[in-house]
Structures are given as C-alpha cells and as structure tokens.
Amino acid sequence: MNILQYESKIWATANLLRGCGIKESEWPSFMMPFFALAMIESRLVRMFGELETEIGKDAFAKINKDDLYDVIKDKGQGYNIYIFEKNQSLTDICKNDKSFDIDFDAYLKGFDGETKDLLGVDATEGEKFLDIKGVIAKLKAKKILLGYTKLWAEIDLKPFNNSEITTLEEHIKRKWADISAETAGEQYTPDDVIALIAEIIASKIKESDTLLKIYDCTCGGGNMLFGVEDRINQKFKRLTQTFGQDWNDALYALAKIESRFRNDSRIEHGNTLVDDKFYNEEFDVVVANPPYGVSWAGYQKDINNDKTGRFKFLPSISDGQLLFMQHLISKLDSVGMGVVVHNGSTLFSGDAGSAESNIRKWMLDSDIVEAVIQLPTDEFFNTGIYTYLWILNKNKQAQHKNKVMLINASDKCKPLKKSKGSKRKEVDTASRLEIVATLTAYQDNDYARVFDKEFFYFNKQAIMLTNVDEQGNSFAAQLKEGKVGEKLTPVKLTNGERVITDFAITDFDKEKYASLAEYFEQDIKPFVASLDYKEQALVITTSQTQYRFDVEQETLIRETAGKKESLGCGKIVVRSALKKASKTQPERIDISVELTPDYQKDYEIIPFDKDDAANQSAIAAFMAKYISKPFVYLDNVVGVEINFNKIFYRPEKLRDVSEILGEIAALDQELKTLETGLAL
C-alpha cells in the first residue's frame, strides 16, 4: 500500500470544516491536533503489537499493568490507557454516540503526561501547543465534534512504518503551509529543496562508525531536519542523531511527537536566540530555514545582554536572519558543515561598517563560507522571491580555502504542472545532481564562478572635500594656518526681506512676546535657521565692506568702496544664541556671522586588495583619476557584499534592426488588407 493514498482522505476532513463556515486559513489549527492523534495512536498500536511479538503472546498477556507501563515507558514513545489496557482505539470510542463525549475525554486523558501536554489536553493558561482542548470546544459549538472525530478515526495508519508516516506528514504539512501562508517571514521548506540540501550534505560526509549529529535551530514541524536525516540514512550506514528547537507551539509539538518515534532525536521548545536548549552541544551538520525579515525587538534586551559570545555583531532589529546565522556557526564542531536557507538581504543589506556587512566580513575572514547557491524564484509556497543556500564548512579542502563559490542555479528547475500557492517550480532530480556536481568540482562554468574571498570586500573610503569656485579657488586658501574661518563684525544683515541692524538684541515687542527668551525661540532662532546664503540675496555689511555669495561663480564676494574681490568658494554662517545676563551685560540675543571654507564629506567605493600596500595604491590611483577637488583622507571602512546580479548579469540581446523593420512591414501589410476588406 502507498501511504500517500491517505493524503486525499485526510484532506477531505476539511470538507466538514468548510461546511460549518470555518475559514480555510484556520483549517490547519483544526487538523493538526487530530492528525497528531492519528499518528500517535497508529504508532502506539504498532509498538504494542511489536512488544507482544517480541515477548510472546502468552507471556505478554500475563504482564501486570505496572510492569506493562514500565516496559512501554522505556520505549519513550508515549502511553494510553485505552490502547494498552482496554485494547480500544479512537474507532471504538466513536461507536457509541451517547457516551462519546465522556469516552473521548477519558481517552485523551488516558495518555501519558507529555503527550497530553503536547496535544494540549488540559491546557488552560500559557503554552497550549496543539490546543486540542480549544479545538474540541469550537467543534462542539459547531455541533460537529463526533462527525469530525469519526472521519479521523477512519484514517488507519497502523499498517505503515515510521518513515512512511513521516512522508505523509510532510505532504500534509506542506498543504497547511500552502493555505495558511504561515507567519510573516516563515517559510516551509519544499521537499525538492530539502532533497538538494541533503545531497549537498551527503557530498561532504563519509561513512564512519562515529555518530552524525544534525541540528536545526528553527526546526518548525521537523520537515527539513527529519527529511535530511532520512535521506542521509538512505545513502549511509552511519548512525544519525537529530536535534531541533522551535518557538512555535503547534509546530514544536508536531516535531516533538515525531521525534519520539525516531531512533535518536531530541526536540526542544523555546526561542533559540535567547534560550539555547543545546548550549553545551556542538554538531557535525547544521541546517535551517530561519524566518525572513522578522523583528527581534521583543527580546532585544536579552540579545544585547547575551553572554555566550555567539553574536559578534547585532544586525538591524527588523531582521534577525543573521543572528540565526551566527548562532548556527557557533554550534558547528571543529570540522562541521551546514546549509542555511536565507533570502537575499543576508547577502547585501547594510553598508560598509554596518552590523550586516561586518557579519559577512567576519564569516569570510573566518573562511567558513564555501559557497552560496541562488535558487529559482517561485520555489517556496508563500513567496516568489529568490532564496539562497549558504554552504558553511569548517573543513574545506585545501584548494577551497580562502575561496567562495557562487552558483547561479536560478534556471536549474522544472515548472510544476500545477502551481502550489506561490510555488511554480521545483529543483528536479537531474538539476539537484548537476548543482551538487558543480559544487564538488569547484570550478568555473557558465553558471558558477569561484572567487578569492576578498573579491567580495570593498573599501568605503571617507574623504573631506574642499569645494572650489569656477576658477578652482577656495576660501580655505585665504585663511592663515590654524584658522578655521573669519569672523565678521556686521552692522547690517539683509536677506532681501528682512534687515537686522542690532547684533546684540535686548529689546522686543512686549505685547507680542512674554520674554526675550520667547522672542528668541519664536522669531529670531527660526529666522536665522532659515537663512540660506545660496538661495537668498543674503548680504552682510560691516563698517566699510559688504559680503555676499555669487551663485553663478560659486564664490564669496567682498566689495569695498565699489571694488569687488573674489574670495573663493566658501560659506556664510549666521548663528544666533540666547545669552543670560551677567554682571557687565544684560540678557541678550547674540547674532554672529562667520566666513568659512566649504567642506563636504564624501565616500568613495573602491575595489579591495588584500595586500595593504596594493590596497592603498589602488585607493590613491582611484582618487587621482576621479577626484579633482582638494581633499583629505578620513576613515576607510572595509565592507562585504555578495551581489549575484552584478556577477551573473546577462544583458538582453538586442534584436537586429532588419528583423524589426520586417515585422513592421508585415503588420503594415496586414492593416492594409484589413482596410481593403472593410471597404468592400
């Protein structure tokens, strides 16, 4: 029997939900606990049968309840009084309509404590996980609890083994993700991407008698974690152990339930970024598809105070992807490797000197990034964006050290015959094998390139420019060494609309303003702030001289006795300040004027060279070629970004003019034929 025949039957249970007005987006919350119930019961019944066969039917029948409980408890897969002591299943509970409510409640309470917690049987406040209690209350209110439970009771998974049930579970969870769109930023990882990740991991590991520890810090329902493990187990005899953690109550519960029926698996509940349940563990392999663009403002204080040392830099609070990346790197053992799914922001968000750029630089400096693979668009169920696989490796081959490979696999896919939400493509088997072969070869081809890691570095060189006028002169050249400006002693300031002749103002309109301070705040201060020597006819008059700025010549003009003199490009700076009364002077508003050079801070983006001397030479050559104004060097910050578009950009091939003219002529002839037909 093929277990996937049950996929449609399970999905048909939603027809009852639709019929009583429950919205499609809410179906997963109604289906999850009952699907978990069907999985748990089927596996417990299988375990019960296996124990009976193992111990012998007669001997098994003589075991008392306490001993039976201990034997089953040692299996770590759960317990249920109805299944093990009364030999009754959910199907039996549904047979008696009159006692169903009481029997179903007793059946649920007959589970062991952990199972009841995961299902949410006794949930009141706090963590409810699958919240079957809340779902039951809603189904009762709709008067469909018995009918809905009967449908699930008909789904008999007992003939199937754990691996087959896991396969079915992944198909169902994918459909839930498809209709619910999940939480913003959270992406269910499709089977084809999981298969690609598993192939990449398989290409990096070997047969061994040592345990292979696999970890997912945002495991959700476990689809990636367990999917990778199953595929590794198909290729290798090596023993595996899985570790996962997730903060979503329902998805954690599903993964935890699944983990109990695996040989060696630990799933924990909690926020990985603030409460790492595996803080003392390291792993051979890490995999993850962390949420995209999700804020970590809610636990900012805990992140800021983190004492583990795993976070080298803290990225923008609006997106925690690179927090997860740093966490995963901290969990790798000395020769560990990983595959992490991210959107494009982790490649290029943040300027040089930003936390995002610094994290990328730290990763490349540490030589932990082996490759980045761009996947096709329309690969995920609720987003059409490009996604990327970061291949991390602490055990690079010698020829891979200090290098990073980019693989543009955006065309390595096949269209689906029928779209699944936003998913319209899949990375088929042939494409997966081709991508892995390209990664293994680690050589350039038409869709992949290998770079020295420094290729992705760049200099952001800050400089202070001195602006000059049309003749190339600056007011800075007028100043004596050590001086930063020339203070004027004005007698009048004119901006075309208003004239100021008192530069130590003590009088004000007492009917309009309550105090000199109020006059300053409401009138003088905003007026001075609005002055613009370039945009207004601003003239400063001293006892013998006038100063203004000539916009056309971009220069300061000094005019004395009708004689004009160009002072070079500079600024007229007008300031105002409220001064408190002193022993010698009253309270006053001081207005001052100063001529200063026109400095402008600028940044130049310049290619990076890992050799310091060569890097400085490259910066100097760039400046000599592109910067014509006087300048001084300020700080240089080295940034890192990975830009697939820049590297793999293919300009659209222009069509030949003769071809276009031919099409125009053909259309023209077609129009003439139509006109002739209309005339007839």
ChimeraX attribute file (.defattr): number of C-alpha atoms within 10 A of each C-alpha:
attribute: neighborCount
match mode: 1-to-1
recipient: residues
	/A:1	6
	/A:2	8
	/A:3	16
	/A:4	16
	/A:5	10
	/A:6	15
	/A:7	15
	/A:8	10
	/A:9	14
	/A:10	19
	/A:11	14
	/A:12	13
	/A:13	19
	/A:14	18
	/A:15	13
	/A:16	14
	/A:17	20
	/A:18	12
	/A:19	9
	/A:20	12
	/A:21	9
	/A:22	17
	/A:23	10
	/A:24	14
	/A:25	14
	/A:26	13
	/A:27	19
	/A:28	20
	/A:29	17
	/A:30	22
	/A:31	23
	/A:32	23
	/A:33	25
	/A:34	22
	/A:35	19
	/A:36	20
	/A:37	19
	/A:38	20
	/A:39	22
	/A:40	23
	/A:41	22
	/A:42	22
	/A:43	21
	/A:44	20
	/A:45	20
	/A:46	18
	/A:47	17
	/A:48	17
	/A:49	12
	/A:50	12
	/A:51	16
	/A:52	15
	/A:53	13
	/A:54	11
	/A:55	11
	/A:56	11
	/A:57	12
	/A:58	10
	/A:59	11
	/A:60	14
	/A:61	11
	/A:62	9
	/A:63	12
	/A:64	10
	/A:65	12
	/A:66	8
	/A:67	10
	/A:68	16
	/A:69	17
	/A:70	10
	/A:71	13
	/A:72	18
	/A:73	13
	/A:74	9
	/A:75	12
	/A:76	12
	/A:77	20
	/A:78	22
	/A:79	23
	/A:80	26
	/A:81	18
	/A:82	20
	/A:83	18
	/A:84	18
	/A:85	13
	/A:86	9
	/A:87	12
	/A:88	15
	/A:89	18
	/A:90	21
	/A:91	16
	/A:92	15
	/A:93	23
	/A:94	20
	/A:95	12
	/A:96	12
	/A:97	11
	/A:98	9
	/A:99	11
	/A:100	17
	/A:101	16
	/A:102	10
	/A:103	18
	/A:104	17
	/A:105	14
	/A:106	14
	/A:107	19
	/A:108	22
	/A:109	17
	/A:110	17
	/A:111	19
	/A:112	15
	/A:113	15
	/A:114	14
	/A:115	22
	/A:116	21
	/A:117	19
	/A:118	25
	/A:119	27
	/A:120	24
	/A:121	23
	/A:122	17
	/A:123	18
	/A:124	11
	/A:125	6
	/A:126	6
	/A:127	14
	/A:128	20
	/A:129	22
	/A:130	28
	/A:131	25
	/A:132	27
	/A:133	19
	/A:134	18
	/A:135	19
	/A:136	21
	/A:137	12
	/A:138	15
	/A:139	20
	/A:140	13
	/A:141	10
	/A:142	13
	/A:143	12
	/A:144	16
	/A:145	17
	/A:146	19
	/A:147	15
	/A:148	20
	/A:149	19
	/A:150	18
	/A:151	18
	/A:152	20
	/A:153	21
	/A:154	13
	/A:155	17
	/A:156	15
	/A:157	22
	/A:158	18
	/A:159	13
	/A:160	16
	/A:161	14
	/A:162	17
	/A:163	14
	/A:164	14
	/A:165	19
	/A:166	21
	/A:167	17
	/A:168	20
	/A:169	21
	/A:170	19
	/A:171	15
	/A:172	22
	/A:173	17
	/A:174	18
	/A:175	18
	/A:176	22
	/A:177	22
	/A:178	20
	/A:179	17
	/A:180	16
	/A:181	19
	/A:182	16
	/A:183	11
	/A:184	11
	/A:185	16
	/A:186	19
	/A:187	22
	/A:188	23
	/A:189	19
	/A:190	20
	/A:191	19
	/A:192	17
	/A:193	20
	/A:194	19
	/A:195	21
	/A:196	22
	/A:197	25
	/A:198	22
	/A:199	20
	/A:200	21
	/A:201	22
	/A:202	18
	/A:203	13
	/A:204	15
	/A:205	16
	/A:206	12
	/A:207	12
	/A:208	11
	/A:209	9
	/A:210	9
	/A:211	11
	/A:212	20
	/A:213	21
	/A:214	25
	/A:215	30
	/A:216	26
	/A:217	30
	/A:218	26
	/A:219	26
	/A:220	29
	/A:221	27
	/A:222	28
	/A:223	26
	/A:224	26
	/A:225	25
	/A:226	29
	/A:227	20
	/A:228	24
	/A:229	19
	/A:230	17
	/A:231	17
	/A:232	21
	/A:233	14
	/A:234	10
	/A:235	12
	/A:236	14
	/A:237	12
	/A:238	16
	/A:239	17
	/A:240	18
	/A:241	17
	/A:242	24
	/A:243	24
	/A:244	30
	/A:245	27
	/A:246	24
	/A:247	16
	/A:248	18
	/A:249	19
	/A:250	24
	/A:251	21
	/A:252	26
	/A:253	30
	/A:254	26
	/A:255	25
	/A:256	25
	/A:257	23
	/A:258	24
	/A:259	21
	/A:260	17
	/A:261	21
	/A:262	16
	/A:263	10
	/A:264	13
	/A:265	20
	/A:266	16
	/A:267	26
	/A:268	20
	/A:269	20
	/A:270	17
	/A:271	16
	/A:272	19
	/A:273	21
	/A:274	15
	/A:275	13
	/A:276	17
	/A:277	18
	/A:278	17
	/A:279	11
	/A:280	7
	/A:281	14
	/A:282	19
	/A:283	24
	/A:284	19
	/A:285	25
	/A:286	27
	/A:287	28
	/A:288	24
	/A:289	24
	/A:290	26
	/A:291	21
	/A:292	21
	/A:293	19
	/A:294	16
	/A:295	16
	/A:296	18
	/A:297	14
	/A:298	9
	/A:299	13
	/A:300	14
	/A:301	11
	/A:302	13
	/A:303	16
	/A:304	12
	/A:305	9
	/A:306	14
	/A:307	9
	/A:308	10
	/A:309	10
	/A:310	17
	/A:311	21
	/A:312	13
	/A:313	18
	/A:314	18
	/A:315	22
	/A:316	19
	/A:317	15
	/A:318	12
	/A:319	18
	/A:320	21
	/A:321	24
	/A:322	24
	/A:323	23
	/A:324	21
	/A:325	24
	/A:326	21
	/A:327	19
	/A:328	25
	/A:329	22
	/A:330	17
	/A:331	23
	/A:332	22
	/A:333	17
	/A:334	12
	/A:335	12
	/A:336	23
	/A:337	28
	/A:338	30
	/A:339	24
	/A:340	20
	/A:341	26
	/A:342	24
	/A:343	20
	/A:344	17
	/A:345	18
	/A:346	24
	/A:347	20
	/A:348	17
	/A:349	17
	/A:350	18
	/A:351	16
	/A:352	23
	/A:353	16
	/A:354	17
	/A:355	18
	/A:356	27
	/A:357	25
	/A:358	22
	/A:359	24
	/A:360	23
	/A:361	22
	/A:362	16
	/A:363	17
	/A:364	20
	/A:365	13
	/A:366	11
	/A:367	20
	/A:368	23
	/A:369	25
	/A:370	27
	/A:371	23
	/A:372	23
	/A:373	21
	/A:374	23
	/A:375	24
	/A:376	23
	/A:377	19
	/A:378	21
	/A:379	27
	/A:380	25
	/A:381	24
	/A:382	22
	/A:383	17
	/A:384	15
	/A:385	15
	/A:386	16
	/A:387	21
	/A:388	24
	/A:389	22
	/A:390	22
	/A:391	23
	/A:392	26
	/A:393	23
	/A:394	20
	/A:395	17
	/A:396	19
	/A:397	9
	/A:398	7
	/A:399	8
	/A:400	18
	/A:401	17
	/A:402	18
	/A:403	20
	/A:404	24
	/A:405	23
	/A:406	24
	/A:407	26
	/A:408	22
	/A:409	19
	/A:410	17
	/A:411	14
	/A:412	19
	/A:413	21
	/A:414	15
	/A:415	14
	/A:416	13
	/A:417	8
	/A:418	9
	/A:419	12
	/A:420	18
	/A:421	18
	/A:422	17
	/A:423	20
	/A:424	20
	/A:425	22
	/A:426	23
	/A:427	26
	/A:428	18
	/A:429	14
	/A:430	11
	/A:431	17
	/A:432	22
	/A:433	15
	/A:434	14
	/A:435	23
	/A:436	18
	/A:437	14
	/A:438	18
	/A:439	23
	/A:440	12
	/A:441	9
	/A:442	21
	/A:443	12
	/A:444	15
	/A:445	10
	/A:446	8
	/A:447	16
	/A:448	19
	/A:449	18
	/A:450	19
	/A:451	16
	/A:452	14
	/A:453	20
	/A:454	18
	/A:455	17
	/A:456	18
	/A:457	23
	/A:458	19
	/A:459	22
	/A:460	22
	/A:461	19
	/A:462	17
	/A:463	19
	/A:464	16
	/A:465	19
	/A:466	20
	/A:467	23
	/A:468	23
	/A:469	20
	/A:470	12
	/A:471	12
	/A:472	14
	/A:473	21
	/A:474	27
	/A:475	24
	/A:476	23
	/A:477	12
	/A:478	15
	/A:479	14
	/A:480	10
	/A:481	8
	/A:482	6
	/A:483	10
	/A:484	13
	/A:485	19
	/A:486	16
	/A:487	13
	/A:488	15
	/A:489	14
	/A:490	23
	/A:491	15
	/A:492	16
	/A:493	22
	/A:494	15
	/A:495	16
	/A:496	10
	/A:497	8
	/A:498	9
	/A:499	12
	/A:500	14
	/A:501	12
	/A:502	15
	/A:503	18
	/A:504	17
	/A:505	18
	/A:506	12
	/A:507	13
	/A:508	15
	/A:509	10
	/A:510	10
	/A:511	7
	/A:512	9
	/A:513	14
	/A:514	11
	/A:515	13
	/A:516	19
	/A:517	18
	/A:518	13
	/A:519	19
	/A:520	21
	/A:521	13
	/A:522	12
	/A:523	12
	/A:524	19
	/A:525	17
	/A:526	12
	/A:527	13
	/A:528	14
	/A:529	11
	/A:530	11
	/A:531	17
	/A:532	15
	/A:533	19
	/A:534	15
	/A:535	10
	/A:536	16
	/A:537	17
	/A:538	21
	/A:539	20
	/A:540	24
	/A:541	20
	/A:542	15
	/A:543	10
	/A:544	10
	/A:545	16
	/A:546	19
	/A:547	23
	/A:548	20
	/A:549	26
	/A:550	17
	/A:551	15
	/A:552	9
	/A:553	15
	/A:554	21
	/A:555	26
	/A:556	25
	/A:557	20
	/A:558	18
	/A:559	15
	/A:560	14
	/A:561	8
	/A:562	9
	/A:563	8
	/A:564	13
	/A:565	13
	/A:566	19
	/A:567	19
	/A:568	27
	/A:569	29
	/A:570	25
	/A:571	21
	/A:572	26
	/A:573	16
	/A:574	18
	/A:575	14
	/A:576	19
	/A:577	15
	/A:578	19
	/A:579	14
	/A:580	11
	/A:581	10
	/A:582	8
	/A:583	5
	/A:584	5
	/A:585	9
	/A:586	13
	/A:587	16
	/A:588	19
	/A:589	23
	/A:590	16
	/A:591	20
	/A:592	16
	/A:593	18
	/A:594	17
	/A:595	19
	/A:596	22
	/A:597	23
	/A:598	17
	/A:599	18
	/A:600	11
	/A:601	12
	/A:602	13
	/A:603	15
	/A:604	16
	/A:605	17
	/A:606	17
	/A:607	17
	/A:608	22
	/A:609	18
	/A:610	12
	/A:611	9
	/A:612	10
	/A:613	10
	/A:614	12
	/A:615	16
	/A:616	14
	/A:617	13
	/A:618	17
	/A:619	21
	/A:620	11
	/A:621	12
	/A:622	15
	/A:623	17
	/A:624	10
	/A:625	8
	/A:626	9
	/A:627	12
	/A:628	12
	/A:629	14
	/A:630	15
	/A:631	17
	/A:632	10
	/A:633	10
	/A:634	13
	/A:635	10
	/A:636	18
	/A:637	15
	/A:638	20
	/A:639	24
	/A:640	30
	/A:641	22
	/A:642	20
	/A:643	14
	/A:644	17
	/A:645	9
	/A:646	8
	/A:647	13
	/A:648	15
	/A:649	9
	/A:650	8
	/A:651	6
	/A:652	6
	/A:653	6
	/A:654	6
	/A:655	8
	/A:656	8
	/A:657	8
	/A:658	9
	/A:659	10
	/A:660	11
	/A:661	11
	/A:662	11
	/A:663	11
	/A:664	12
	/A:665	12
	/A:666	12
	/A:667	12
	/A:668	12
	/A:669	12
	/A:670	12
	/A:671	12
	/A:672	12
	/A:673	12
	/A:674	11
	/A:675	11
	/A:676	10
	/A:677	9
	/A:678	8
	/A:679	7
	/A:680	5
